[in-house]
Every structure is written in C-alpha cells, then in structure tokens.
Amino acid sequence: MQEVYLSAKHMRKYYGKTMALQDASLELRQGEILALLGPNGAGKTTLVKILATVLTKDAGQVDILGYDLDRHVEEIRHLFGYVGQDTERSAYARLTVAENLHFFGALRGMRKQQITQQIEKLAAYFDFHTNLDKQFTQLSGGQKQTVVIMRGLLHNPPLIYLDEPTKGLDPIVAKKIRTFLKQYVQQERKSLLLTSHVLSEVDEMADRVALIHRGKITIASTPDDLKAAVGAAESIEIEKTALPPATQTRIEGLETVQFVQERNGHWIAFGVSDAMLGAESILRVLREDNVHARFRHHTVSLEDAFVYHIGELSEKFDQ
C-alpha cells in the first residue's frame, strides 16, 4: 500500500461571491503521478495554488506529510516544488542556467556542493548539460520551461506541483518534457500533482486521474478504469444533421449499442461493444432507411470518460 503524502478534504475557495472550489477532496500517494483533468476554468490552478501556499482556502482540511496546512505553512513549503504558468518571470534573464539554479538553491539554504550535485543529476535526467552555460534569454520556450521545472526540483522535494507544465509548447518538446518527468518520478519515488486540460498529456503521464469540473472533484481513478466505466471501448459517430430521429431511435435499440452521446453539436456518437460488429449493424440500418450520412470511428477517450462521470461538458479539452 502506497503511503499517502497529501490528503485534502472538503476544500472550498471563494473569489467574492464566486465559488472557485466546492467540496474538493483528493489524495496524492508516494511514487505516483496524479493528474487533475478539467477544462479551463474548472478550478485546477486555484486548488494547486492553495496546496502550494500561494492562496489560502476558505474551508477544508489539508494534511501534507503529517503537517497541517493551516498551522505549519513554513514546514510545508520545504516539502514541495511548485511550477506555475509564468515561465518568463521564473528566472533571471541575463543569468546562465547554472547561475540561476545556484542562486535559487542558495535562497533555499542549500550548500554550494548540494546545488552542484542536484544540477548535475537534473541535467542528466533532462539531457540538459549543453545548455547550463547559456543565458536564460538564449533558450527556446521548451528549454526555459525545463529550467523552471529544474528549479522546482532543485531542493529534492518529495512533492511536486506542476500547473499546465507544457502549455503553449511545441508538441515534440512537450512530449520530451513529459517523458523526462515520468522517468524522474518513477526512479526518484517522488509524488507529482499535475494539472492539465490536454488529454494526451494526462493519458500518457498519469497513474490516476481526478476529474474536476466547476470546482468539484467527483471521482479519481486510473485512466483505464475511467474509460472502462463508460461501458464501451469504441464508438461510431454519425453526422447529426443527416440522421433522421426515427433512424437514430432504431440504432439506439441495437444490441451492440451501449450508449448514445452528442459530440460537439455536430455528431451523434453510438458507443459499441465491438467496433466491427457495431459498424456493420449501424450501416445496415442506414442502408435500410436510405440514409446517406458521413460517419467516423472513435476510440473512447478520457473526454468521453469525463462526460460520462460528470454528466456534461460545456468547454473543450485539447487533444
């Protein structure tokens, strides 16, 4: 059984009369990556900033490695590394990467030898040795983000909070950072809380996923279990405007169809237990009703799981 490093229960946060978090609870265990998955504005950043002591909560209980968030703020600040979304302001532009890391390490009270050893270890994980002597301004966007992540890991914290760590990055660079982070967490036995609205990022990195919507966390489980709960592994989608209601009703009654879901306002998705059998059955109904409509195949995703568990989706995820 993995040790629980962080336990947050019934957290609430208001901005004026607007509730940003309502009854949000989660657990983060040793050696795991837990992803907060939700659309923009769901409350992800607010939750992480509270755990990182940047914001104060209005209600709830948070325990981090035996420390109470309300009573042991200074102790807790030594236990986590936090990487927010403001990359450009997270390092000094005219200093080199190594100079930046030495400076921030010294601010944390680390000895010079400790800092040097950590820089070497992190540079090896992130394949970053050739960039250590470059000024921060000379780096690419992905390289700057890597430096900011290295800064968050410099004091070797057991907990890591990453708020949209690959936002705005080139997909190839983003994948490289995800690969390095996952390797680091696994080999160093760290615990990582990741916020994202990028489905591929969550699916690739997360051991467990907590679904958050309108400030509320409804469920946390593995990506595979969340998708399995939908009840079908595949779906056949038909263009909505070309599908008569009577034909849709016939398709919904097919034995192979497990669920029906409107997608993006333009497609009707029919979840099927078997992609080949489902497609054949649906096409047979379309031919019998003389319906000529575009259709496509779709593998059930985390977005489908989100809609299934939450019941709605008013904003879009990135793929």
N, C-alpha and C positions, 0 to 999 in steps of 0.2 A: 504493500500500500504506500503510495507516494505521500510524503509529508505535505500538509497544506501550509504554504508560505504566506498566503494572503487570503483573508476572509473578509468580505464586505457584505453587510446585511442591511436591507431596507434603506438604502441611501436616497436622500431627496435633496434637490437643489432648485432654488427659485432665482430667476432674474426679474426682480419686481414682482409682478403678478403672473409671470410666465413660468411654468414648471418645466425645467430642463431635464431633471431626473425624477422619476417617481417609483419608489419602492424597488430600486435596482439592487440586485444581490448577485455575487459571483465568488468563486474560489479559484485561486491560482496555486497549482501544485509544483513541487520541486521537479525540475528537469522537463517541464512541458512548455509548449507554446499555446497560449490561449488567445484566440482572435475574437475581438468584438466586431461583429459584422452588422452593419446597418447603413442605410442611405445617408447622404449628407443631412445634417441637422437632427440626427437620431439621438444625440446625447453622448457620443463616443468620446469626443475631446473633453467635454465637461467632466465626465467620470474619471478619465485619466489624470486630468489636472488636479482633481481632488485627491486622488491617491498619491500624486507627486507633490502634495502640499502647496501647490500654486493657488488653488482655490480652497475655500472652506465649505463643507457641506452644511445643510440646514437640519438634517436629521439622519439617523442611521448609526451603525457601529462598524468600525473598520479595525481589524487586527492584522498587523504585519510582523511576522516572526516573533510573536509574543508581545509586541508593543501596541498600545492603544493610540490610534491616530490623533485623538483629541488631547492626550496627555504627554505623548512622547514624540513630539514633532522633530526635535533635533536628532534624537537617536535614529528615527526612521529615515531621515534624509541621507544618512550614511549607508543605507541598505539598498538603495535603488539607483539606477542610471536612467535618466529621462531624456528622450529625444523628441522635441516638438516639431512644428512645421516651419519655423522661421530659420532656415538654414543659413542665410546670408548674415544674420546677426549673431550666429552661434560661434564665431571665431573671428580673430583679428586679421583683417585683410592683408596687411603688409608683413605679417609674420609667416615663417615657413610652417609647414605641418608639424614638424618636430617641435618648433618653438612654441606653437600654440598648445600642443599637448603637454609640454613641460610646464608651461605657465598655469594651465588649468589643474594639472596634477599638484603643483605647489600650493595652489589655493585650497586644495582639499587636505593639505598637510602631509602629502606623500613625500618620502625621501627621494632624492635625485636618482639613486640606484633603482628604487622601486619603479619610478616612472620610466626609466630607460628599459627595464625588463618588460614592463607591460606594453610599451610601444613596440618592442621587438616581437612580442607574442601576437599582438593585434595586427601588426603589419604582415606577419606570416599568414594569419587567418584570412585577411582581406587582400593578400597579394599586392601590398602597397609600398614595398620598400623603395621603389624607384621614385615615389612621389614625396617622400618625407622631407626632402630639402627644397621643395617647391613652395613659393608663396601661395597663400590661400587664394589670392585673386587669379593665379595662373591655372587653377584647376577647373575641370569641367563640372557641370552640375552634379553628375553622379559621384565624382571624386570628392566634391565638397560635402555631399551627404555622407559619404563614407567617413570623412574626417569627423563630422558631427557625431556619428554613431560610435566611432572610436573614442571620442571624448566621453560619451556616456558610459562606456565600458572601462574606462581607464583605471578607476579605483577598484575594479574587480567586484562589482556589487552582485549579490545573489539574485536580485530582481532587476528586470529591465522593462521600461515602458517605452514603446515606440508608437508615436501618433502619426499615422499615414507616412511611414518611412520612405516609400518610393513614389510619393505623389509628384507628378509632373516630370518624372524621369523617363528616358528612353526605355522601351520595353526590354531590350537586351541588357542594359545596365541594371534595371530594376531586378531582373531575374538573377543576375550575378550577385547583387547585394542580398537577395533572399537566400540564395544557396549558401553564402558565407555565414549569414546569421543562423541558419538552421544547423550548420555544422558546428558553429561556436556553442550554441545552446546544448546540443547533444553531447559534445565532448567535454564541456566545462560544467555540465549539470546545472545550468542556470535556469531561471524561470522567466519567461518573456510574455508580457501582455502587449498584444498588437492591436491597433485599431485600423480598420480598413473598410472601404466600400468597393474594393476591387476583388471580384470573385475568384479569379485565377490565383491571386496572391494568397488568399485565405485557404483555398483548396490545396495549394502547394505546401504551405508552411505549417498550418495549424494542426495540433494534436486534438484540440477541442475547439468548438466554436460556440460563442454566446451570442444569441440573436437579440439585438436591441432595436427598438422602434418607439419613437415618441417618448424617449426617456425611460423605457421599461424593458427589462430583460426577462424574456418569457421562458427560455429554455437554453441549456448548454449541453452539448454532446459532441461526439466525433462527427466530422463531415459525412462519413459514410452512413452513420446511423440517422443523421438528419435527413439525408436524401432517401434512405430506405423507408423512412416513415411516410413518405409521400404515397407509397403504395404501388409505384410503377417506376421502372428504370428508364423507359423511353416514352416519347410522346410523338404523335403525328399531328401536325398543325395544318389547318386549312384556312384559306383566306376568308375572313368573316363576311365581307360584302357579297361574296359569291355563294354563300352557304344558306339555302332556304331553311327556315325554322323547322319545317317538317323533316327535312333530311338530317338536320342536327339531332333531332329527337331520336330518329332511327339509329344513328351512330352511337348516341349515348346509351342506347339499350343493348348494344353488342356485348357479348360475354367477355370479350378481351379488353374492353374499355374500363379502366379503373377510376378515372376522374376526368373532369372537364374544367378547363380554365381559360379565361380570356387573356391574351398576351398582347400587350402594347396597343390595345384598342383595334388592332387590325387582323389578328389571327385568333382562331379557336384551337386550343391545344387539347388533344384527347390522349390521356395517359394510358399506355397499354402495357400488358404484362409480357408480351413478346413482340418485338419490333416487326418481324417479318409477317407473322400471323395477323397482327393488328393492322398493318398497312394493307394486306390483302383484303381483309374484311371491310375496311373503310372504303377502299377503292371499289369494291363490289357494290356497296350501297350507292356511291356516287354515280357509277355506271347505270344502275337500275333506275335512279331518279333523274338520269340525263343531266347531271350537274357537272359543269366544266369549271373547275376552280384550281388555283395554284395550291400546292401543298408542299410541306417540307418535313424532314425528320429532325428531332431534337432530343438529345440525351438529357435526362433530368439533372438539373444543376442545383447549386446552393440557392440560387434565386427562387427556383421552384420550392425548395425546402423552406425558404424564408416566408413565402406567400402561404404555404401550407400551414406552418406553425403560427404565423402572425395573423393570417386571415385577410391581409390587404397589402398593397404596396403602392403608395402614391408617388414615390420618387424612384429614379432609376439607379441601378448599380452600374459600375464599369465592369467590363468583361476581362 
